Amino acid sequence: MIEHLKQIEQEMIQIRRHFHKNPELAFKEENTPKYISEYLTKLGVEHEANFGGNGVVAKIKGSGEGKTIALRADFDALPIQDEKDVAYRSEIPGVMHACGHDAHTAALLGIANIASKNRDEFNGEIRLIFQHAEELSPGGAISMLKAGCLEGVDAIFGVHVASDVPTGMASYGYGPVMANADDFTIEINGKGGHAATPQLTIDPIIIGSSIVQSFQQIVSRRVDPLEPAVISICKFISGTAFNIIPDSCLLEGTVRTYSEEVQEIIINEMDQILKAECEKFGATYKLRYGKGYPAVINHDAETTLFKEVLEKQSKKIEVKPPKMGGEDFSYYLKERPGAFFFIGARNEAKNAIYPHHHPKFDIDEDAILHCAEALLGVALAYLR
């Protein structure tokens, strides 16, 4: 059955290009799930639209009883202006598929096409989860799960194209492969005044600057050096004029960890630093810490299955160290055994060289077929 995917490779590429030209932001997807639903309807595939919000869930049952395996693809885009010079460039100002979700969805629709026409070649059920809103917390996975997308499912697998992995190669890992992805906002309130009389003020910029420096010592001095952790402050907003010391400043950033214990250490240390620094100067603060997607932790047996399937497909595979990016596929893996892996989409000859979330991001479209082959191969191997 897998060999049939090659016959519809160009169709999958055209589907991907359609999505790429017509991207939709998280929680605002309307036409994308409608397209998915119409495509499945033409195939005669049983499915439910508006699942858990804007998601779509399809069920393709084989010729006999057996297990149920779920395959997931996401389909939301990002608020980025597409700067590529290609025919399928985004037609929506300020919105583009800068992460490869369009390719994931095209691959899953290709699987729907082939599996629905070859039901006699497998027993059990292949469930296809087309998920909305992966890019924006709280993400679409939670609502999809609450709506029952994994009811009766025995295992789940997901894939992501990778801009740092050459086309034709796949990467995987046992255990943690992506991090807890948290965000925080800090408001520091001091006392503004004239820049010529700083002694009469409580300068929030000085306090904020000290906090930025002190936060970096959390990872270097309070966290076990063998435990991965990142604290990045990515926004520092304050002031209105060159000669006015402002009343307040705003800091925003992200924390990435794998261990929940390390996550709690960092939250506590951040609060202690904020308290100490603000008390020292007589300022006050507010900390909002948002726990985002949990770490993506692959299950051993399912990871081994993926490895064995790709070896039989004669694909190049490699073990990659964990990434510090986040993914709400983690919620599925908390409910069912499974694995999340990466398919290479980098190709210098095709100018597919830019990282994810870059305005010139693109993929080598050969990766779409590789995604479909890998996912369908794992599904058939599991069901057999």
C-alpha positions as CSV (number, residue, x, y, z in Angstrom):
1,M,0.0,0.0,0.0
2,I,2.8,2.4,0.8
3,E,4.1,2.2,-2.7
4,H,0.8,3.8,-3.9
5,L,1.7,7.0,-2.2
6,K,4.2,7.8,-4.9
7,Q,1.4,7.8,-7.4
8,I,-0.3,10.7,-5.7
9,E,2.9,12.7,-4.7
10,Q,2.1,15.6,-7.0
11,E,-1.4,15.7,-5.6
12,M,-0.1,16.0,-2.1
13,I,2.3,18.8,-3.2
14,Q,-0.6,20.7,-4.8
15,I,-2.6,20.3,-1.6
16,R,0.3,21.7,0.4
17,R,0.6,24.6,-2.0
18,H,-3.1,25.4,-1.6
19,F,-2.7,25.5,2.1
20,H,0.5,27.6,1.8
21,K,-1.3,30.2,-0.3
22,N,-4.2,30.3,2.0
23,P,-2.9,30.1,5.6
24,E,-5.0,30.6,8.7
25,L,-4.0,31.5,12.2
26,A,-4.6,29.4,15.3
27,F,-8.2,29.3,16.5
28,K,-9.3,31.2,13.4
29,E,-9.1,28.3,11.0
30,E,-12.3,28.1,8.8
31,N,-11.4,27.3,5.2
32,T,-8.6,24.9,6.0
33,P,-10.8,22.4,8.0
34,K,-13.5,22.9,5.4
35,Y,-11.1,21.9,2.6
36,I,-10.0,18.8,4.7
37,S,-13.6,17.8,5.2
38,E,-14.6,18.2,1.6
39,Y,-11.5,16.1,0.5
40,L,-12.5,13.3,2.9
41,T,-16.1,13.4,1.8
42,K,-15.0,12.9,-1.9
43,L,-13.0,9.9,-0.7
44,G,-16.0,8.5,1.2
45,V,-14.1,8.6,4.5
46,E,-16.1,8.7,7.7
47,H,-15.2,11.9,9.6
48,E,-16.4,14.5,12.0
49,A,-15.7,18.2,11.4
50,N,-15.7,21.0,14.0
51,F,-14.1,18.5,16.4
52,G,-13.0,20.0,19.6
53,G,-13.2,23.4,17.9
54,N,-11.9,23.6,14.4
55,G,-10.4,20.1,14.2
56,V,-11.3,17.2,11.9
57,V,-11.1,13.5,12.9
58,A,-11.4,10.7,10.3
59,K,-11.8,7.0,10.8
60,I,-10.6,4.5,8.2
61,K,-11.6,0.9,9.2
62,G,-9.8,-2.1,7.7
63,S,-11.3,-5.4,6.6
64,G,-11.3,-7.0,10.0
65,E,-11.2,-6.4,13.7
66,G,-7.9,-5.1,15.2
67,K,-6.2,-2.3,17.1
68,T,-6.7,1.4,16.4
69,I,-3.8,3.7,15.7
70,A,-4.0,7.4,15.5
71,L,-1.9,9.7,13.2
72,R,-1.9,13.4,13.9
73,A,-1.2,16.5,11.7
74,D,-1.6,20.1,12.6
75,F,-2.8,22.8,10.2
76,D,-2.5,26.3,11.6
77,A,-0.1,29.0,10.4
78,L,1.8,31.9,12.0
79,P,1.5,35.7,12.1
80,I,4.5,36.3,9.8
81,Q,4.7,38.0,6.4
82,D,5.8,35.6,3.7
83,E,8.9,37.0,2.0
84,K,9.5,34.1,-0.5
85,D,9.5,34.6,-4.2
86,V,7.5,31.5,-5.2
87,A,4.2,30.9,-7.0
88,Y,2.6,29.5,-3.9
89,R,3.6,32.4,-1.7
90,S,1.0,33.3,1.0
91,E,-1.9,35.4,-0.3
92,I,-2.9,36.5,3.2
93,P,-1.0,39.6,4.4
94,G,0.9,39.0,7.6
95,V,0.1,35.2,7.7
96,M,2.1,32.3,6.5
97,H,2.9,28.6,7.0
98,A,6.3,29.2,8.4
99,C,6.6,25.9,10.3
100,G,5.5,23.1,7.8
101,H,2.0,22.4,9.1
102,D,0.7,22.6,5.6
103,A,3.0,19.7,4.6
104,H,1.9,17.6,7.6
105,T,-1.7,18.0,6.6
106,A,-1.1,17.2,2.9
107,A,0.7,14.0,3.9
108,L,-2.2,12.9,6.2
109,L,-4.7,13.6,3.4
110,G,-2.5,11.5,1.1
111,I,-2.7,8.7,3.6
112,A,-6.5,9.0,3.8
113,N,-6.6,8.7,0.0
114,I,-4.5,5.5,-0.2
115,A,-5.8,3.8,3.0
116,S,-9.4,4.4,2.1
117,K,-8.9,2.6,-1.2
118,N,-7.0,-0.3,0.2
119,R,-8.9,-1.3,3.3
120,D,-8.5,-5.0,2.6
121,E,-4.8,-4.7,3.3
122,F,-5.1,-4.0,7.0
123,N,-7.3,-4.9,10.0
124,G,-8.4,-2.5,12.7
125,E,-8.6,1.3,12.3
126,I,-6.4,4.1,11.2
127,R,-7.6,7.3,12.8
128,L,-6.5,10.6,11.3
129,I,-6.4,13.6,13.6
130,F,-6.3,16.9,11.8
131,Q,-5.6,19.4,14.7
132,H,-6.1,23.1,14.7
133,A,-4.2,25.6,16.8
134,E,-0.8,24.0,17.6
135,E,1.0,27.3,17.5
136,L,-0.9,29.2,20.2
137,S,-1.3,28.1,23.8
138,P,-3.4,26.5,25.2
139,G,-3.3,24.7,21.8
140,G,-5.8,22.6,20.0
141,A,-4.8,19.2,21.4
142,I,-6.5,19.8,24.8
143,S,-9.9,20.5,23.3
144,M,-9.5,17.6,20.8
145,L,-8.8,15.2,23.7
146,K,-11.7,16.5,25.7
147,A,-13.9,15.9,22.7
148,G,-12.7,12.3,22.6
149,C,-10.3,12.1,19.6
150,L,-8.4,9.2,21.3
151,E,-11.4,7.1,22.5
152,G,-10.6,3.5,21.6
153,V,-7.1,4.4,20.3
154,D,-4.2,2.1,21.3
155,A,-1.3,4.3,20.1
156,I,-0.6,7.6,18.4
157,F,2.2,8.9,16.2
158,G,3.0,12.3,14.9
159,V,5.6,13.8,12.6
160,H,7.2,17.2,12.0
161,V,9.2,18.4,9.0
162,A,12.7,19.6,10.1
163,S,14.6,22.5,8.6
164,D,17.8,21.3,10.2
165,V,17.6,17.8,8.8
166,P,18.5,17.0,5.1
167,T,15.7,15.7,2.9
168,G,15.8,11.9,2.8
169,M,16.8,11.6,6.4
170,A,14.7,11.2,9.5
171,S,15.6,11.8,13.2
172,Y,14.1,10.5,16.4
173,G,14.8,10.1,20.1
174,Y,13.8,8.0,23.1
175,G,12.3,9.7,26.0
176,P,12.2,13.6,26.0
177,V,12.4,15.0,22.5
178,M,10.9,18.5,23.0
179,A,10.7,20.7,26.1
180,N,8.2,22.2,28.5
181,A,7.4,25.5,26.8
182,D,6.4,28.2,29.4
183,D,6.0,31.9,29.2
184,F,6.1,34.7,31.7
185,T,5.3,38.4,32.1
186,I,6.7,40.7,34.8
187,E,5.5,44.1,35.6
188,I,7.8,46.2,37.8
189,N,6.3,49.3,39.4
190,G,8.7,52.1,40.6
191,K,8.4,55.8,40.8
192,G,9.0,58.0,37.9
193,G,10.4,61.5,37.7
194,H,12.9,63.8,36.0
195,A,16.1,62.2,34.7
196,A,18.1,65.0,36.2
197,T,17.0,64.0,39.7
198,P,17.2,60.3,39.8
199,Q,17.5,60.3,43.6
200,L,13.9,61.2,43.8
201,T,12.7,58.3,41.8
202,I,12.6,54.5,41.9
203,D,14.0,53.6,38.5
204,P,12.3,50.5,37.1
205,I,14.8,50.3,34.3
206,I,17.7,49.8,36.7
207,I,15.7,47.2,38.6
208,G,14.6,45.4,35.4
209,S,18.2,45.3,34.1
210,S,19.4,43.8,37.4
211,I,16.6,41.2,37.2
212,V,17.6,40.2,33.6
213,Q,21.2,39.6,34.7
214,S,20.1,37.7,37.9
215,F,17.7,35.4,36.0
216,Q,20.7,34.1,34.0
217,Q,22.3,32.9,37.2
218,I,19.4,30.6,37.9
219,V,20.4,28.2,35.2
220,S,24.1,28.5,35.8
221,R,24.0,28.3,39.6
222,R,20.7,26.9,40.8
223,V,20.0,24.2,38.2
224,D,21.9,20.9,37.9
225,P,24.2,21.4,34.9
226,L,23.2,18.0,33.6
227,E,19.6,19.2,33.4
228,P,18.6,21.2,30.2
229,A,17.1,24.6,31.0
230,V,16.8,27.9,29.2
231,I,15.5,31.3,30.5
232,S,15.2,33.9,27.8
233,I,13.9,37.5,28.3
234,C,12.7,38.6,24.8
235,K,10.9,41.8,25.6
236,F,11.8,44.8,27.7
237,I,9.5,47.7,27.4
238,S,9.7,51.0,29.4
239,G,9.9,54.7,29.1
240,T,8.5,57.5,26.9
241,A,11.2,60.1,26.5
242,F,15.0,60.6,26.9
243,N,14.7,62.8,30.0
244,I,11.9,61.0,31.9
245,I,12.5,58.1,34.3
246,P,9.4,56.0,33.9
247,D,7.1,54.6,36.5
248,S,7.2,51.0,35.3
249,C,8.7,48.5,33.0
250,L,7.4,45.2,31.4
251,L,9.5,42.1,30.8
252,E,8.4,39.1,28.8
253,G,10.1,35.8,28.1
254,T,10.1,32.1,28.0
255,V,11.4,29.2,30.1
256,R,12.3,25.8,28.6
257,T,12.9,22.6,30.6
258,Y,12.3,18.9,30.5
259,S,12.0,18.1,34.2
260,E,9.0,19.2,36.2
261,E,11.3,19.5,39.2
262,V,13.6,21.9,37.4
263,Q,10.6,23.8,36.2
264,E,9.4,24.4,39.8
265,I,13.0,25.4,40.9
266,I,13.1,28.0,38.2
267,I,9.6,29.4,39.1
268,N,10.5,29.7,42.7
269,E,13.9,31.2,42.0
270,M,12.4,33.8,39.7
271,D,10.0,34.9,42.4
272,Q,12.7,35.1,45.0
273,I,14.9,37.3,42.8
274,L,12.0,39.6,42.0
275,K,11.1,39.9,45.6
276,A,14.7,40.7,46.7
277,E,15.4,43.2,43.9
278,C,12.2,45.1,44.3
279,E,12.4,45.3,48.1
280,K,16.0,46.5,47.8
281,F,14.8,49.6,45.8
282,G,11.3,50.0,47.2
283,A,9.5,48.9,44.1
284,T,6.7,46.4,43.6
285,Y,6.2,43.6,41.0
286,K,3.6,41.3,39.5
287,L,4.7,38.0,38.0
288,R,2.4,36.0,35.7
289,Y,4.0,32.6,34.9
290,G,2.2,30.5,32.3
291,K,2.9,26.8,32.1
292,G,2.7,26.0,28.4
293,Y,2.9,22.7,26.6
294,P,4.5,19.9,28.6
295,A,7.6,18.1,27.4
296,V,7.1,15.7,24.5
297,I,8.2,12.3,25.9
298,N,8.4,9.4,23.5
299,H,7.5,5.9,24.6
300,D,10.3,3.3,24.0
301,A,8.3,0.5,22.2
302,E,6.7,2.9,19.8
303,T,10.0,4.7,19.1
304,T,11.6,1.4,18.3
305,L,8.8,0.5,16.0
306,F,9.3,3.8,14.1
307,K,13.0,3.1,13.9
308,E,12.4,-0.4,12.5
309,V,9.9,0.7,10.0
310,L,12.1,3.3,8.5
311,E,15.0,0.9,8.4
312,K,12.9,-1.4,6.3
313,Q,12.0,1.5,4.0
314,S,15.7,2.0,3.5
315,K,15.5,5.5,4.8
316,K,18.4,7.2,6.5
317,I,17.7,7.8,10.2
318,E,19.6,9.3,13.1
319,V,19.2,9.9,16.8
320,K,19.0,13.6,17.5
321,P,19.5,15.3,20.9
322,P,16.3,16.8,22.4
323,K,15.1,20.1,21.0
324,M,14.1,23.0,23.3
325,G,11.1,23.9,21.2
326,G,7.6,23.0,22.4
327,E,4.7,20.9,20.9
328,D,1.3,20.2,22.2
329,F,1.6,16.6,20.8
330,S,2.8,16.1,24.3
331,Y,-0.8,16.0,25.6
332,Y,-1.5,13.0,23.4
333,L,1.5,11.1,24.7
334,K,0.3,11.6,28.2
335,E,-2.9,9.8,27.3
336,R,-1.6,7.0,25.0
337,P,1.7,5.4,24.1
338,G,3.3,6.7,21.0
339,A,6.1,8.7,19.4
340,F,6.9,12.0,17.7
341,F,9.6,12.2,15.1
342,F,11.2,14.4,12.5
343,I,11.4,14.2,8.7
344,G,14.2,16.1,6.9
345,A,13.1,19.0,4.7
346,R,16.3,20.9,4.2
347,N,17.7,21.2,0.7
348,E,20.2,23.9,-0.2
349,A,19.7,23.3,-4.0
350,K,16.0,24.2,-3.6
351,N,16.7,27.1,-1.2
352,A,15.0,25.3,1.6
353,I,17.6,26.6,4.1
354,Y,15.7,28.9,6.5
355,P,14.7,27.9,10.0
356,H,11.2,27.4,11.2
357,H,9.3,30.7,11.9
358,H,11.4,32.6,9.4
359,P,9.7,34.8,6.8
360,K,11.5,32.9,4.0
361,F,10.9,29.5,5.5
362,D,10.2,26.8,2.9
363,I,10.6,23.0,2.6
364,D,11.9,20.6,0.0
365,E,8.5,19.2,-1.0
366,D,10.0,15.7,-1.4
367,A,9.6,15.6,2.4
368,I,5.8,15.4,2.0
369,L,6.1,11.9,0.5
370,H,8.6,10.9,3.1
371,C,6.2,12.0,5.9
372,A,3.3,10.0,4.4
373,E,5.5,6.9,3.8
374,A,6.8,7.0,7.4
375,L,3.4,7.5,9.0
376,L,1.6,5.0,6.9
377,G,4.4,2.5,7.3
378,V,4.3,2.8,11.1
379,A,0.5,2.5,11.1
380,L,0.5,-0.7,9.0
381,A,3.3,-2.2,11.1
382,Y,1.5,-1.5,14.3
383,L,-1.8,-2.9,13.1
384,R,-0.2,-6.0,11.8
